[in-house]
């Protein structure tokens, strides 16, 4: 029997026989002295209910059935109303009084003993009941911890959602470009992120990223990565210098070998020139009315992986009407019920069929198609997309 439990559970004996208390104390004097058992005594059901209020640590009730004022069967009904799974009752009745014992068991008694009481049997029954209470209390503690974790995760999700842009269009006064983005986390919190910010009147920086791993660690690393990239990008430095700086900072601070794939670009809204670095991320697609093409890779590796890695940037010319579509691998790696991936081919076919759609509708169409393909299968990874449409001046 657990010492931890026995020191936190009182045993209440409910019986109208006045000589039972000294007898119990005598029989279990060693256990009482060592703090293994702690007894409380009551002489009827009404007194027992009062003792429960006085001693909330009571976990076991050894109750006689036949008592004045309130008998054991009535007491059982009152105890059932408390709906306390950590409170167990063992009824005591005369040998052969099976009708009452059966009624007591039907009313929720955990076990029964017969008179005259065999104290060795009583000790075995007490220990067995204490172990049952221990398991229940552990289960209740784990349940409370789970509820607390779920509440913390919900709070973390709200914080994570709060740091991502959520109002679209984000720059309603700008007529030279527009942006739309969406993120669906696979778990309560995710490792994907997106962001965008005006560096000056002619340049907008934007980023999409996917952190290795899942859950809270990924969410924390995501928040750190997004914050560092934004703070560095707002200084206006070229994309390659920005990624070099961010990578070295993440390498020095990274724990558990976490890393993040990133596509970071700066679009000059006056000229349509895009300066970008792909740090191990899925290559975006450039869409226009005549078709689409995959944006060339810059041969960069993940951020937070190799310290002092030198990132190189490339330039891309966007024409008025062009859409840059960016996504994380949660899109192409969504599974259906047959265990098949959504894949690049399906994504490209979907993009090809929606070249005339606006940037917002493209993202919504892909989200719907991926959900229909999965047919209710929970996502294995976060699904994040961002689309930038350049209108020109």
Order of alpha helices (4+ residues) and beta strands (2+ residues): alpha-beta-alpha-alpha-beta-alpha-beta-alpha-beta-alpha-beta-alpha-beta-beta-beta-alpha-alpha-beta-beta-beta-beta-beta-beta-alpha-alpha-beta
